[in-house]
Amino acid sequence: MSDESGYVTLKDIADRAEVRLSAVSNWRTRHADFPKGHTVSGREVFEIGDVARWLQRRKVPRNRLKPDERADTSYADRVLRNAETSEMTGTSPAPREAEHPKSDSPALLWAAANKMRGTHDTASSLELLLGLVYVKTCHTDIWRSLIESSDWLEFRSLLEEVSIPLGADTQSVPVFRTMKHTPDPSLIEAAHLIDQIDFSEGGPESTPGRIGEAILANLERDMGRSGGYFTPPDVARCLVELIDPSSSDHVYDPACGSGELLSAAAIHANRLSGSLDGWQVYGQTPLEWSWLTSRMNLALHGIEADLSMPSNALIEDRFPERRFSRIIANPPFNLRVDLPQNRTWPFGDPPSHNANFAWLQHVVTKLEPMGRAAVLMPAGAAFARSAIRGRMVAAGVIECVIALPRQLFRFTSIATMVWILRGLETTAEFSEMLFIDARDLGEMVDRTERRLSADDIKRIVDEYNTWRGSGESRKFTGNDGFSRAVDHEEISENNYNLEPAHYVSTPSQRPDTAQLITELGALRNEFDDLSKRADTLRTTLEARLAAVVAGHHSSREGQSVRLETLCDVLPGPGTVSRSGHEQCWIPLVLPRNINNNRIGYENLDVVPPAVAERMARYRLVSGDIVTARAGTLGRYGRVLEEQTGWLLGPGCVRLRPKGNADADYLTYYLSSPIALDWLMEHATGSAIQHVNAATMREMPIWLPSLTTQRTIIEVLDPFHRAASTHNQISTNTRKLHNTLLAMLMSPATAPEIE
């Protein structure tokens, strides 16, 4: 493999981390969050950036450290250090757009982030990294002084000078808001690594712009982006291509998350015209964090932006005299907001408990007569009772509604739709709307996230443009099961329900033979892979069993202690308000999310940042153990690194290990028959059993030495992995069964049986 591709095999990972291949295989089978592989030319490869970030939280054991390695060295340090000398493949699959820088800088970028890992948490490291990249790009004089300085006080003083003006007055926001007063060598080391990256090219698709996108994407992916809003690159691209902005358009985002929609619009316009000289975008955001991040992100793309002082556009329009030819927005869904009494709404006063139709009306009023907007909305806005929606349809300001697939946003599976809107003044001639049902598009890239491919986006955009091109000829017939143009009279007869599925006819129930064969082939390959993994694990299990039987001897080494001496035990809150959904909100762990010693990503409830801030004491960190205190007792889930910041929910208890208790050992012991028997004996309730935190604190735990704990973990881990693999085999077998059933029971696809 070549270094420029950024992809490695499992053997490459083992070589660079300086461990055995079996160790890497164990990481992969034991941890469900291990980076997803890609098949290229018959070989499985992994993105080096993903691997390095995953390995950041895995420290090299003290007894395996090399003489020149620090005590806090991680396997990521080794992988990145050895990246320059290891072989890589010369071919790479297409990653999600903007997920990683496209230059030869990934290793240096993530090495810089890794330098700060020991001193700062992941979110802080990424924010500091973004700030350093911003300084190098936009404040070259300060940057040169930083690189030439070896004194921490001088280095810190230089960074504290970097700020961004809020407006015409002298008030400004510091880029580095939480500078430490104690020396922070990691920040200096990170700056010197970033200095090695070539930032000479400019424009929306320059190296600094791609690096900014990569940092923000990883901040959202790793931490849930509790500080603001983030639209995935494929969704942003779809919105942008639908409104098709050019270098002559004025583009506005009334709810900037991190500037990603405006930067996507700039990239699109630049590709059309080849130049953005004099071009400017406009935006608003109520959050200072989002304002600062948007300013830096757009500056890294070389985009001139007029972002007003942080304020909510629904409450205070910072551009009252300006109208825009293109508007693109992903506003917070179902937001409760106290709207001003003196504001005029063209289609009716929106309710204070839900601002969805406030956002839609605001966008319509900000459009120029021939303008066009793409706004992301929750699916409920299309069918929930609202007289405003009916008036908007009758006025002709809604041009198209597109139902998107679920799970495009990593931390929520909420259904979303794109509303394409027109300005107020040029709508009388329009008497129909286009509906596109794109829910079946996209591909799952892991258990929780779906992505739209370039072909998916093209299909949506082409369908929309075909309809727009038909004009008043009414020659657009739509595509069965995907699109249909519907006149306003029919929409009125359906109580102004704007769900595309309500109007787009379902395709023939006859199965697609080619698709079924493709699905069958993929499932068969998965079955083969799982079977091979199970066979390998079986050999390991037999060896472990033989070793345990041969070497087992009764030992009383250790002591029985109460759970409260090993863990801080915290019961979850009584109730939590969970109305509404938004992709940037914080996941709430409930009993239903706990399974197989892990916390799952499916069916997660989320809470807004304001609620999360009030629930700070319930914030989970990596290594915490969460269990249910009612219903099916005895389920435990360990919190993973990327789940840090999630919240303990009602009906749960958090156990935070302390002292000399290994979290994996505790999880195994608590799941054991001994612990379960004790729990059931001390639970109360008849129909629904429950246990309180005080009782759990009294649970006796057998605690051997740390060495023995780790030996037990080493013995049990293969069995846990085997159980997980066989569960996957069971799921795969059911899918094979259903696919075969569809083939065999359909006359169009059933094979002839003699």
C-alpha positions, 0 to 999 in steps of 0.5 A: 500500500502507498502512504498517500492512500491512507488505508491499511490491512490488519497486518499493517495495523499489527506491524505499526502497533508492534503487536501480534496479528492475533491481538488486532484480531481480538480488538476487532472481534471484542469491540463492536466499535472497531473501525469498519473495513472496506474490501479492495481488490479482494483485500480488507483494508481500514482507514488509517485515521479511523484506526489511529483515533480508535487506538488513542484510548488504548494505552501500551501496558507498562511492561510492554513500553519501549525505553523511549516511550512515555508512560502514557503512550498509546498504540495510536502513537506507535501507529502514527510514528511508524506510518512513514515507514510501513507499506500501504495499498495503492488503491482506496475505496471512496470515503465519505466526502470531507471525512478526512483530508485528501492531501498527504496530511492525515498522519500529521493531523491526527498525530497533532490531535494525539499529542493533546490526548493525555492533557485534554479530552477528545472534544477539547483536543479537536477544538484546539486543533481547529484553532491552531489550523485557523491561526496558521491559515489566517494569522501567518505572522502570529503563527511564525512567532508561535513556531519560533517560540519555545517559551510556554508563557510567550506561546500562550500569550500569542494564542490569547491574542487571537480573536474574531470580531463580533461586529463593527464594534471592538467586541470580539470572541477569543479563539482559544477560550480555555487556555491553561495557565500551567505549561502545556507542552502538548499544544506546542508539539501539536503546533510543530506537527501542523506546521509541517502540513502544506497550506499553500493552496487556497480556495473552498477545496484547499487543504485547510478547508478539508482539514477543517471539515475533517476535524468537525466531522470527527468532533461530531462523530466522536462526541455527539457534537453537543456544542452545536449542530452538524449536517453530514456531508452527503446530506449537505451536498444533497441540499446544495445541489437541489438549490444549485447556487452560483457565484452570483447568488447571495446564500443565507443560512439562518441556523448555522451549525458549524458553517458546513452548509455554507461551505458546501454551497461555496464549493458547489458554486466554485466548481460551477464558475471556477472563481468566488472573487467578491462572493459572500455568504450570510448566516446567523446562529444563537450559540457563541460556540457555533458562531466561532466554529462557523467563522473559523470553518468558513475562513479555512475555506477562503470564504468571506462571510457576514455572520451576525452576532450570536442571536436567534433569527426567529427572535432577532433578524440581523438582516432585516433589509436583505433578501437572498436568492438562495437559502439553505438550513438545518434548523433545530427541530421542534424547538421551544422558543418565545417568539416576539409579539410584534413579528408578522407571520405571513401564514399564521402565528406559529406555536411557541412550543414548536418552532418548525413553522416559524423557521419555514415562514422565516425562510420564505420571507427572506427569499427574493422573488425568484429565490429558492430554499432547501430546509431540513425538517422532521417528518412530523412537520409534513403531517402534524395538524397545522393550519399554517401548512395548508395556507403555505400550500395554497399560496404556492410557496412549497415547491417540493417535499422529499422524504429522506432515509432514516439514520443519516444522522449518527446519533438519531434515527429520526425521519427527516424531509427536505422542503424546497420553498419559493419566495412570496411574490412569484407563486400565483402561477403554481398549482402543483407540488412534487413529492419524492420518496427517497426513503429506500436510498442510501447504504448502511456503513455501520450499525447506526449510520446510513450514507447517500451515495453520489448516485443517490443524490443525483437521482433525487436532484435529477428527478426534481430538475426534470419536474421543474423543467416540465413547467406548465406542460404537465408532461411530468409523469413521475416514477412509480414508487419514487416521485409524483407531481400532485395538484393543490386540489388533491393535497387539500382533499387530504387535509394538506398532508405532505408525506410523499408516501401518501401520494407516491404509489407503491411499486409492484410487489413483484420482487426485483430479481437482480436485487434479491440475487445481489442481497443473497450473495452479500448475505452468503459472503457475510455468513461465510465470514462469520462461520470462519470467525466462529471456527477460529473462535472455536479453536481458541475456546477449546484451547482455553477450556483445556488450559483452565481444566488442566491448570485450575485449582481452588484458590481463596486469593482475594476478598469479598467486598461490598460493591460500594467500596469498588464503585461510585453508585448513582441512580438515574433521574426520576423523569427527563423531558424528551420531547422533540428530536435533533441530531445534535442532542445528547443520547439518553441511556435507558434500560432498553439500550443495555444488551450483551454487556454493551450499550447499543445505538438503536432506539436512543432517546435524546435530550437538548443541550440545555437539559443535558447541562442541567443533568451534568451529574448524570454524564457518563464516561468511558469505563462506567457500567450501566445497569437496569434497576427495574424489569429484567434485572442483571443486564450490564453495559459498559460505556465506550470511549465514543459514548462519553458524554451520554446521559444516565437515564431513568430506570438505570443505575451507574457504577463508576469503578474506582481503586483496584477493580477492573471494569471488564472484570466487574462487568463479567462478575455482575453478569455471573449466576452468583451475582444474579442470584443475589440480586433476585433474592434482594429485589422487591416487587412481584409483577415487576421486580426492581432494586434500589441503589442502596441495595446494590451498594451492599452487593458482595463482590469477590475481588481477587488481585488485579493480575488474577482479574486480568487472567479471568478476563483473558479466559472469558473474552473469547467466550463473550466474542463467540456468543456475539458472533453466534448472535450475528450468525443467527441474525444473518441466517434469519435474513437469508431465510427471508430473502430465500422466501421472497425468491421462492414464493414469487412466480417471477423469481422462483426456480423451476423444481422438477 
